[in-house]
């Protein structure tokens, strides 16, 4: 039995609210589950939605747009942090190659 469009949209709103929480904690596994369920639900929506679904559609689109922005922001932060780690490793490697080997042996 097919779900009513309003039921599908309500679940889409719930999933998108959950997604916003998962973006903050960077839970990629749970996000994958949310994305999969959302895709299944979107396939079930009819092309023409009843007018009474408009508030749910607007809420879903509003949340989805905010999540896109939040995810892009988090991705930017992660890229900068990874670049800093990479730069730090490069500096350490360069220093290690330039520094003479110091023996910790008492004889030498």
C-alpha positions in Angstrom: 0.0 0.0 0.0 1.4 3.4 -1.0 2.0 6.1 1.6 0.1 9.3 1.3 2.1 12.3 0.0 1.8 14.1 3.3 3.1 11.1 5.2 6.1 10.9 2.9 6.8 14.6 3.1 6.5 14.5 6.9 9.1 11.7 7.0 11.3 13.6 4.6 11.2 16.6 7.0 12.1 14.3 9.9 15.0 12.8 8.1 16.3 16.2 7.0 16.1 17.5 10.6 18.1 14.4 11.7 20.6 15.0 8.9 21.3 18.5 10.3 22.2 16.9 13.6 24.4 14.3 11.8 26.2 17.0 9.9 27.3 18.6 13.2 28.6 15.4 14.6 30.0 14.3 11.2 28.4 10.8 11.4 28.9 9.6 7.8 27.5 6.1 8.4 24.2 7.4 9.8 24.1 10.1 7.0 24.4 7.3 4.4 21.3 5.6 5.9 19.4 8.9 5.9 20.3 9.6 2.3 19.2 6.1 1.2 15.9 6.3 3.0 15.3 9.8 1.6 16.0 8.6 -2.0 13.4 5.8 -1.5 10.8 8.2 -0.3 11.5 10.7 -3.0 10.8 8.0 -5.6 7.4 7.4 -4.0 6.2 11.0 -4.3 3.8 11.7 -7.1 4.7 14.3 -9.7 1.7 16.5 -8.7 1.4 17.0 -5.0 -1.8 18.2 -3.3 -2.0 21.8 -2.4 -2.3 21.0 1.3 1.3 19.6 1.2 2.8 23.0 0.4 3.9 23.8 4.0 5.7 20.4 4.3 7.3 20.9 0.9 8.5 24.4 1.9 9.8 23.1 5.2 11.7 20.2 3.6 13.3 22.5 1.0 14.2 25.1 3.7 15.9 22.4 5.8 17.6 20.8 2.8 19.1 24.1 1.7 20.3 24.8 5.2 21.9 21.4 5.4 23.6 21.9 2.1 25.1 25.1 3.4 26.1 23.5 6.7 27.7 20.5 5.0 29.7 22.8 2.7 30.9 24.8 5.7 31.9 21.6 7.6 33.7 20.3 4.5 35.7 23.5 4.2 36.8 23.3 7.8 37.8 19.7 7.3 39.8 20.6 4.2 41.6 23.4 6.1 42.4 21.1 9.0 43.7 18.3 6.7 45.8 20.8 4.9 47.3 22.0 8.2 48.1 18.4 9.2 49.7 17.8 5.8 51.8 21.0 6.0 52.9 20.0 9.5 54.0 16.6 8.3 55.9 18.1 5.4 57.7 20.4 7.8 58.5 17.6 10.2 59.8 15.4 7.4 61.9 18.3 6.0 63.4 18.9 9.5 64.1 15.3 10.1 66.0 15.0 6.8 68.1 18.1 7.6 68.9 17.3 11.2 71.9 15.1 11.9 71.3 11.8 13.5 72.0 12.0 17.2 72.9 8.9 19.0 71.4 8.2 22.4 74.0 5.5 23.1 76.3 6.4 26.0 79.3 5.4 24.0 78.8 7.8 21.2 
